[in-house]
Amino acid sequence: MDKDTAAMYETEKATLYHADFLNIADGFADGSIDLVFTDPPFELAGGGMKNGKLNYENGEIFRNCGFSTKYIAFNRWIPEIYRILKNERYFYVMTNDRNLFSIHKACTDCNFKFCELLVLDKKMTVPSTYYPKRAEFILMYRKGSYRKGHFAGSTVIEERIPRGKEKRHPTEKPVAMIEHLIRCSTQENEVCLDPFMGSCSTGEACIKLNRRFIGVEIESRWFRTSQNRIKQL
């Protein structure tokens, strides 16, 4: 599928595709994107999973979350990210501890340069076989040479995960955290891509910061959620 034939929703600052990223990636030109931030699909191993339920400390439990695609091999889509990212630009990818090393290998295998391992302290714990988990991780890479940014703060980002009625998606990440990374790594009107946009937290962060956003989502439910979110903005 070419991205021009995928179902699409477009505004002045955002373009959303209802598609499988792997099916439309060929439609993105080489070196056309200034930043990629994404929280990709992967299987949860142990940890917060009990009897097919995703459990949270506050008693929030999501059943049958609507993910028909739970895992896409990292070495299938990460090379496409490398191709479409401009030189001297950055790629941020969320991960848990179990997938960190696989993602890192896929990135370095296609010549991404490792920059930082950032930690999201999400101010809540998830049950685990060993120590309850409170952190998620953000791997930061660059393509080509270093580009000066406006890097501030530290490698630990403390932001509360959305909960309750404010939560649109089971694995939603804080908009403030994404805003921070976008602000540090891009300039106004540059183009940011999220190939697995979920409920469009990255899109909201981009619009608030006057960046151009491109998002791709395969699930109908979350694509509709993303459309409504952008309309409200």
N, C-alpha and C positions, 0 to 999 in steps of 0.2 A: 504493500500500500504506500503510495506517495503521500506526503503530508498535505499536499494540495487537495487530495480526495478524502482525507479523514474528516470526520465530523468536527466542527470548529466553532468556537465562540470568540469573538474579537471585539476589543474596545481600543481606545486610543493608546493605552499603556500596556494592555495584556492580550495575549493570544493563547487560548486554551484548546488543546487537541484531545478529543475522545478517541484514543487509539492505544495500541501497544507500541511503546517507544521503538522496539526493535523493528517494527513494520514500517515506521516512518522516518527512521534515522537517516536513510539515504537522501531524504529530501532536504536535509540541512547541509549547507555548503561548508566546505573545509574552512576552519578559522573564522567562523561567523558569530561565536558566542564569547562574551566577556567574562562570565562567571557561571559555574555550575554549583548549586547546592542541592543535595537530595538526601532523602531518608529511604533507601531502597528496600524492596521486599526481601525478607529472608525468614527462614523457619526459626521460631523461638525454641531453644533447647533447654528443657527443664525450667528453672527459674520461676517465672510468673505463671507457668501453664499448669493447670490442674484439671484433669478430665475434660480437656478441650476448652477450658474457660481461661480468659485472660484476667488475672486477679490484681487488684490494686489495694493499697493499704486502707483506703477510705471506704472499702466495701463496694467500689464500682466494679461490676463484672460484665464483660462483653461476651455474649455468646454468638457464634456464627457471624463473625464480623463482616462478612461479605467480601472476603478476599478469595477470589477464584484463582489468583496467581500469588502463591505464597513465597515462591523463590524463583529467581532468574539467575543463572550462573553469572558470577561477576565478570568472568573473562569473555562473556558474550556482549555485554553492553558498555563496559568501561573503555575498551578500545574506540568505540564510537564517540564517547565523550572526549577522549584525547584528540581525535580527528577534528571535531567541530569547534573545539576550544581554540581561541587565539593564542599565539605565542605570548609569553610573559603574563599569563592569566592563571587564575586559581580555581581549584576544584575541591569542594568540601563534601565529604560523604559521612553520614551518620552510621554508627555501628554499635553492636553490643560486644561484650568481651569474646564471645564464641566465634564471631565472624571477622574480627579485627585482622587476624593474620592472613586470611584468605583474600580479603579486600586489598590489603597491602601488597600481596604478591601480584594480584591482577593489575594493580596500578603501576608497580615498578616494572612488570613485564612489558608494558607498552610505553615505557620511557617517562612516565611521570616522575618528578623529583619530589621526594618527601620533604615537607616543611615542618609541620608540627602535629603533635597529638594533643588535641584539646579535650577537656573533660566538662561535660554538662552535669552539674550538681542540681538534680531536679527536685530536691527538697521533699522527697517522699521515698519510701522504700518498697521494694517488690520482693515477695518471698523467694527464697532460694534454698537449695540443698545445703549450702554452707552459710556464708555470711549474707544477710539481706542486702539486696542491691539498691544503691541510691544514685549511681552514676551511669551515664551513657557517654559514648566517645564520638569525637568528630576528627576524622583524619583529614589533614590539609595537604594538598599537593599543588605543584605548579607545573606548567608546561613551558619548557625552555628556561630562559634566564629569569633572574629575580626582577620583579616590578615593585617599585616603591609604593607602599600603601599608607594607610593611616592607622597602623596597628596600635591598639591601646588595650588597657586592662591586663589580664594575665591568661595563662593557659587553662585556668579554671573559671567557668562561666556559671554563675549561680542564678538560675531562673526557674520559677515555679512552673511545673507542667500544667496545662489546662485541665480543669476538673469540672465535674458536674455539668450544669447547663451550658457552661462556656466551652465545653469540649464538643467539637464537631466530628472528630475521627478518633478511633481507638488508640492510634499511635501518634497523635498530634504533638508537634513540638512548639515551644514558645515563640511567638512572633518576635518578641524583644531580642531573643538570642539570635535569630536569623537576621534581624535588622542590624545587630552589632557586627556580624560577619560581613554583611553586604556593605555596610558603611566603611569598614576597614579596608575592603578589597576592591572596591569599584568607585567610579565617578558617576555623577548624574547623567541620565540618558543612556548609560551603557545597558547591554542586554544580558539578562540573567535567565538561565534555564533550570527547570526542575523536571527531569524525565519521569519521575514517579511522584506527582504533586499531591496525591491524597486529597485533603480538603483545602489546599491552596494557601497554606500559611506563608510559603515563600512568596507567592503572588501578592499577598497583603503587605508583606514587608517591603517588597519592591515598589509598590505603588505609593506607600507612605514616604519612601525615600526618593521618589522621582526617578526610578529605574524602569526600564522596559522589561516585561516579564513574558517568558514563554513556558507554558506548562503542559505536560502530557499525563493523561490518566486513563487506564484501561477499564476501570470499574465504572459502570453507569451511575451507581449511587453516589460515588465520590465526585464524579465529573459534574453532576447536577449540583452537589453541595458547593463545588468550586465556582460554578457559574453564579449561583446565588450570592456567594461571598463577594465576588468581584462586582456584581450589580449593586450590592449594598455600599461598597466603597465608593 
